[in-house]
Amino acid sequence: MIDRIQEKKVIGIKQCKKSILNGEGKILYIADDADKKLTSPLISVAEQKSVPVTVIDTMQKLGKMCSIDVKAAAALILK
């Protein structure tokens, strides 16, 4: 697993969904402990658009991977 996401990215469920729908998604990262009611629709959209989904253990860990000081439920690497 990677420690940091260095590539161009967006963070947050709404921004990730918007970018995937615009065809800009490369890899979607989802925190396993995030609210499933919020992440399930995002995962469905990613699967429909053939964007690979990687599950990260915690929101805290995903936030650190994104180099932010807060938790993150979702992050998307952009093409």
VEXBAKOL-276829 format. One record per atom (N, C-alpha, C, O, CB): residue number from 1; x, y, z. Coordinates in pm, 1 decimal, m for minus. Glycine has a CB too. Layout:
N
NUM X Y Z
...
END
This chain:
79
1 82.6 m118.6 0.0
1 0.0 0.0 0.0
1 87.5 125.6 0.0
1 199.5 124.9 51.1
1 m94.2 m0.5 121.0
2 35.3 231.0 m57.0
2 112.0 355.1 m64.7
2 95.0 438.0 61.9
2 m6.0 427.0 131.3
2 69.5 436.5 m186.9
3 194.3 520.8 91.2
3 189.5 605.8 209.2
3 126.5 741.1 179.4
3 54.3 796.2 262.5
3 328.6 625.0 264.8
4 153.6 793.8 62.6
4 103.9 925.7 23.4
4 52.0 921.2 m119.4
4 105.2 849.5 m204.1
4 214.5 1032.6 37.2
5 m51.7 998.0 m144.6
5 m102.5 1014.0 m280.4
5 m38.1 1141.1 m335.1
5 m73.2 1251.6 m293.7
5 m261.8 1021.4 m284.5
6 55.0 1125.5 m426.8
6 131.7 1238.5 m479.2
6 68.2 1300.1 m604.4
6 94.9 1415.5 m637.7
6 273.1 1194.0 m510.6
7 m15.0 1223.1 m672.3
7 m71.4 1268.5 m798.8
7 m183.1 1370.9 m776.2
7 m226.7 1393.6 m663.3
7 m124.6 1149.1 m878.8
8 m227.8 1431.6 m885.2
8 m338.4 1526.8 m877.8
8 m463.3 1452.6 m831.3
8 m495.1 1344.9 m881.8
8 m362.7 1596.3 m1015.8
9 m534.6 1511.9 m733.5
9 m647.2 1440.9 m671.9
9 m755.6 1537.9 m628.3
9 m734.5 1658.8 m619.5
9 m599.7 1358.3 m552.0
10 m873.0 1480.4 m601.1
10 m979.7 1552.8 m533.6
10 m1015.4 1472.6 m409.4
10 m1001.3 1350.3 m406.8
10 m1104.9 1574.1 m627.3
11 m1061.7 1542.5 m306.7
11 m1093.2 1478.8 m179.2
11 m1236.9 1511.5 m142.2
11 m1281.4 1625.2 m157.4
11 m995.5 1524.9 m67.6
12 m1308.8 1411.7 m93.7
12 m1447.2 1431.0 m52.0
12 m1543.0 1359.4 m145.8
12 m1518.1 1346.7 m265.7
12 m1480.8 1579.6 m46.3
13 m1652.1 1313.4 m88.8
13 m1747.9 1232.5 m164.5
13 m1807.9 1309.1 m282.1
13 m1812.3 1257.7 m393.9
13 m1859.1 1184.3 m72.8
14 m1854.1 1431.7 m257.7
14 m1918.3 1509.0 m365.3
14 m1822.1 1540.8 m479.0
14 m1857.6 1527.2 m596.1
14 m1975.6 1638.6 m309.8
15 m1700.5 1583.0 m445.0
15 m1602.5 1616.4 m548.0
15 m1560.1 1492.6 m626.6
15 m1540.8 1499.2 m748.0
15 m1480.2 1682.9 m485.0
16 m1545.7 1379.9 m557.2
16 m1508.9 1255.6 m625.3
16 m1616.8 1212.9 m722.7
16 m1588.0 1175.7 m836.5
16 m1483.2 1144.5 m523.9
17 m1740.7 1218.4 m678.0
17 m1852.4 1177.4 m764.2
17 m1860.0 1266.4 m887.8
17 m1876.7 1217.4 m999.5
17 m1986.0 1182.6 m686.6
18 m1847.8 1396.0 m867.5
18 m1852.9 1491.8 m978.2
18 m1741.7 1463.1 m1079.5
18 m1766.1 1463.5 m1200.2
18 m1840.7 1636.5 m925.1
19 m1622.0 1438.6 m1031.6
19 m1508.2 1411.9 m1119.5
19 m1523.1 1279.7 m1194.0
19 m1488.3 1270.4 m1311.7
19 m1379.4 1411.3 m1039.2
20 m1574.5 1177.7 m1126.1
20 m1596.8 1048.1 m1192.7
20 m1699.4 1063.3 m1304.5
20 m1679.8 1012.0 m1414.7
20 m1644.3 940.9 m1090.7
21 m1807.7 1133.2 m1276.4
21 m1911.6 1153.3 m1377.6
21 m1859.9 1233.1 m1496.9
21 m1910.5 1218.3 m1608.1
21 m2031.6 1224.3 m1316.2
22 m1759.0 1318.1 m1474.1
22 m1698.1 1395.4 m1582.0
22 m1589.8 1316.8 m1655.7
22 m1525.4 1369.3 m1746.5
22 m1639.4 1523.8 m1526.8
23 m1569.8 1190.8 m1616.4
23 m1472.5 1106.0 m1683.3
23 m1328.0 1134.6 m1645.0
23 m1236.5 1101.9 m1720.6
23 m1487.7 1120.2 m1829.6
24 m1306.4 1195.3 m1528.6
24 m1171.9 1234.7 m1487.4
24 m1107.0 1137.4 m1389.2
24 m991.8 1157.4 m1350.6
24 m1176.5 1371.1 m1425.8
25 m1178.1 1032.8 m1348.2
25 m1128.3 943.6 m1244.0
25 m1030.4 839.3 m1292.1
25 m1045.4 782.8 m1400.4
25 m1241.2 875.9 m1179.5
26 m928.7 814.1 m1209.3
26 m829.4 710.9 m1238.4
26 m837.1 599.9 m1134.0
26 m851.3 482.8 m1169.2
26 m687.2 771.4 m1242.5
27 m827.8 635.9 m1004.9
27 m840.4 539.5 m895.1
27 m917.4 607.0 m781.8
27 m886.5 720.0 m744.0
27 m699.1 489.1 m845.7
28 m1017.0 538.1 m728.2
28 m1095.4 589.6 m616.1
28 m1052.3 518.9 m488.5
28 m1044.5 396.2 m483.3
28 m1247.6 570.6 m640.7
29 m1024.4 598.5 m385.4
29 m992.6 544.8 m252.8
29 m1110.2 574.1 m160.3
29 m1157.6 687.5 m153.4
29 m859.3 606.6 m196.2
30 m1157.1 472.0 m89.3
30 m1269.3 484.5 3.3
30 m1223.8 437.6 141.4
30 m1156.9 335.1 154.2
30 m1392.9 402.0 m46.0
31 m1260.7 513.7 244.2
31 m1230.0 472.0 381.4
31 m1333.0 369.5 426.7
31 m1453.4 390.5 412.0
31 m1227.8 594.2 478.3
32 m1285.5 259.8 481.2
32 m1373.4 149.8 522.8
32 m1465.5 189.3 637.9
32 m1575.4 135.3 650.6
32 m1290.1 29.4 563.6
33 m1421.2 283.4 722.1
33 m1503.5 323.0 836.1
33 m1593.1 443.6 807.3
33 m1655.7 497.6 898.6
33 m1414.9 353.6 953.6
34 m1599.6 485.7 681.9
34 m1688.5 595.7 644.2
34 m1832.1 544.7 636.8
34 m1855.3 424.5 623.9
34 m1645.4 658.1 508.1
35 m1928.2 636.5 645.1
35 m2070.3 603.0 641.1
35 m2105.6 534.5 508.8
35 m2091.5 593.6 401.7
35 m2156.1 729.8 660.4
36 m2150.9 410.8 517.3
36 m2182.1 332.2 397.0
36 m2295.1 393.9 314.7
36 m2299.4 376.7 192.9
36 m2219.5 189.9 436.1
37 m2386.3 465.2 380.1
37 m2495.1 530.6 306.8
37 m2440.8 637.1 211.8
37 m2501.4 665.9 108.6
37 m2595.6 593.7 404.8
38 m2328.0 694.5 246.7
38 m2266.9 798.0 163.4
38 m2169.9 739.8 60.7
38 m2161.5 788.8 m51.9
38 m2194.5 898.9 251.0
39 m2097.3 636.0 99.3
39 m1995.3 582.4 9.0
39 m2049.2 481.2 m92.6
39 m1992.8 467.7 m201.2
39 m1886.7 517.9 89.7
40 m2155.8 410.8 m59.7
40 m2210.2 310.0 m151.5
40 m2250.4 367.7 m287.4
40 m2216.1 309.4 m390.2
40 m2330.1 243.1 m88.3
41 m2322.3 481.0 m291.0
41 m2355.9 538.0 m422.2
41 m2231.3 579.7 m501.1
41 m2228.7 567.7 m623.6
41 m2448.0 658.5 m404.6
42 m2130.6 627.4 m433.1
42 m2005.7 667.7 m498.6
42 m1935.3 546.3 m558.0
42 m1884.6 552.1 m670.1
42 m1912.4 739.9 m398.8
43 m1932.3 437.1 m483.7
43 m1870.5 314.1 m533.3
43 m1946.0 263.3 m656.0
43 m1883.9 216.4 m751.5
43 m1867.9 205.8 m422.8
44 m2078.7 272.1 m654.6
44 m2160.1 229.6 m769.7
44 m2127.0 310.8 m893.9
44 m2113.0 255.4 m1003.0
44 m2309.5 242.7 m737.7
45 m2114.4 442.1 m877.5
45 m2080.6 529.7 m989.8
45 m1942.1 494.3 m1044.0
45 m1921.8 488.7 m1165.2
45 m2085.5 678.6 m946.7
46 m1847.1 470.4 m953.2
46 m1711.8 434.4 m994.7
46 m1711.8 303.6 m1073.9
46 m1643.9 292.4 m1176.0
46 m1620.0 422.3 m872.3
47 m1787.5 205.8 m1026.9
47 m1793.9 76.9 m1096.9
47 m1857.5 91.9 m1233.8
47 m1813.8 28.2 m1329.6
47 m1872.0 m25.3 m1014.4
48 m1961.0 175.9 m1244.6
48 m2026.0 200.2 m1373.8
48 m1930.6 265.1 m1473.3
48 m1937.2 238.4 m1593.3
48 m2149.4 288.4 m1355.2
49 m1843.1 349.4 m1423.4
49 m1747.5 421.2 m1509.3
49 m1613.3 349.0 m1519.4
49 m1517.7 403.5 m1574.5
49 m1725.4 562.6 m1456.2
50 m1605.5 226.2 m1466.3
50 m1484.3 143.0 m1470.4
50 m1364.1 208.2 m1402.5
50 m1251.1 198.3 m1450.2
50 m1449.1 111.3 m1613.7
51 m1390.9 275.0 m1290.4
51 m1283.4 333.2 m1209.3
51 m1253.7 235.1 m1096.0
51 m1343.4 202.7 m1018.1
51 m1323.2 476.3 m1153.0
52 m1129.3 187.1 m1085.5
52 m1096.8 92.8 m978.0
52 m1114.5 155.2 m839.5
52 m1083.4 272.4 m818.5
52 m953.6 42.8 m993.9
53 m1164.7 75.1 m745.8
53 m1188.7 121.2 m609.2
53 m1093.0 48.9 m515.1
53 m1082.2 m73.7 m517.6
53 m1336.9 97.1 m566.9
54 m1023.7 126.7 m432.1
54 m933.7 71.0 m331.2
54 m985.9 112.4 m194.2
54 m1013.3 230.0 m170.4
54 m785.6 119.4 m352.7
55 m999.4 15.8 m104.9
55 m1049.8 43.4 29.6
55 m931.4 63.2 124.1
55 m838.6 m17.6 128.2
55 m1142.2 m72.0 79.6
56 m937.4 173.5 200.4
56 m836.4 206.8 300.9
56 m900.6 183.8 437.6
56 m1019.9 209.3 454.3
56 m784.2 356.3 285.1
57 m823.8 136.2 535.3
57 m877.4 97.6 666.4
57 m960.7 205.8 734.7
57 m1073.7 180.5 776.4
57 m764.8 59.3 756.4
58 m904.9 326.2 746.2
58 m973.0 429.8 824.2
58 m973.1 563.5 750.9
58 m891.7 587.8 661.8
58 m906.5 445.5 961.1
59 m1066.2 648.9 790.5
59 m1073.8 784.4 736.1
59 m948.8 863.1 775.2
59 m899.5 944.7 697.4
59 m1201.5 856.6 786.2
60 m898.2 838.3 895.5
60 m777.9 905.8 943.4
60 m658.6 873.4 852.5
60 m582.8 962.2 813.3
60 m747.3 864.6 1089.4
61 m643.9 745.3 820.3
61 m532.7 701.8 735.2
61 m545.6 760.7 594.1
61 m446.0 801.6 534.4
61 m527.6 547.5 728.3
62 m667.5 764.7 541.5
62 m689.4 822.0 408.0
62 m657.4 971.5 407.7
62 m598.8 1022.5 312.2
62 m835.3 798.6 362.0
63 m695.5 1040.6 513.3
63 m661.2 1182.8 525.6
63 m511.4 1204.5 524.0
63 m462.1 1295.3 457.2
63 m719.9 1240.7 653.1
64 m437.5 1120.4 598.4
64 m290.7 1130.6 600.7
64 m232.1 1101.6 463.2
64 m137.8 1168.3 420.7
64 m231.2 1033.6 704.7
65 m287.4 1002.4 393.1
65 m240.2 970.5 258.5
65 m257.9 1088.9 164.4
65 m179.6 1107.5 71.2
65 m314.2 848.5 203.7
66 m361.5 1168.8 189.3
66 m390.4 1285.2 105.6
66 m315.6 1410.4 151.9
66 m332.5 1518.1 94.7
66 m539.7 1312.3 104.7
67 m233.6 1395.9 255.1
67 m156.4 1507.1 311.9
67 m243.8 1617.6 369.0
67 m212.1 1735.9 357.2
67 m65.5 1565.2 207.0
68 m355.8 1577.0 431.6
68 m440.7 1673.9 500.4
68 m448.7 1636.2 647.7
68 m424.9 1521.1 684.2
68 m583.0 1679.6 436.7
69 m482.0 1732.8 731.8
69 m484.5 1710.8 876.3
69 m620.4 1666.7 929.6
69 m639.4 1658.6 1051.0
69 m442.8 1835.9 946.2
70 m713.8 1638.5 841.7
70 m847.1 1593.8 883.1
70 m876.7 1459.4 817.1
70 m805.5 1415.6 726.7
70 m956.6 1699.5 845.7
71 m981.7 1396.1 863.6
71 m1022.1 1267.9 807.3
71 m1081.0 1287.0 667.2
71 m1131.6 1394.1 633.7
71 m1124.0 1198.4 899.7
72 m1073.6 1181.3 586.4
72 m1131.1 1183.9 451.8
72 m1206.5 1054.8 427.5
72 m1155.3 946.4 455.4
72 m1021.4 1204.3 343.9
73 m1327.8 1065.6 375.7
73 m1407.3 947.0 343.9
73 m1372.8 892.9 205.8
73 m1379.6 772.3 182.1
73 m1556.5 979.3 351.6
74 m1335.5 983.6 114.1
74 m1306.8 943.3 m22.5
74 m1202.3 1035.2 m85.0
74 m1193.8 1153.9 m53.4
74 m1434.9 943.6 m106.1
75 m1124.0 977.4 m173.4
75 m1026.5 1055.0 m251.6
75 m1016.6 990.4 m389.1
75 m1026.7 868.6 m403.4
75 m884.9 1060.4 m180.5
76 m996.8 1073.7 m488.5
76 m991.2 1026.0 m627.2
76 m866.3 1079.8 m695.0
76 m841.8 1200.5 m696.0
76 m1117.8 1068.4 m705.9
77 m788.0 989.3 m751.2
77 m673.5 1033.1 m831.8
77 m727.8 1065.4 m969.8
77 m804.2 988.3 m1027.8
77 m559.0 922.9 m838.3
78 m687.4 1180.2 m1021.3
78 m736.0 1226.5 m1149.9
78 m644.9 1182.5 m1263.5
78 m524.9 1162.9 m1244.3
78 m749.2 1377.0 m1149.4
79 m702.6 1167.4 m1381.5
79 m626.2 1130.0 m1500.9
79 m535.4 1242.6 m1541.8
79 m462.6 1230.5 m1640.4
79 m719.1 1092.7 m1616.6
END
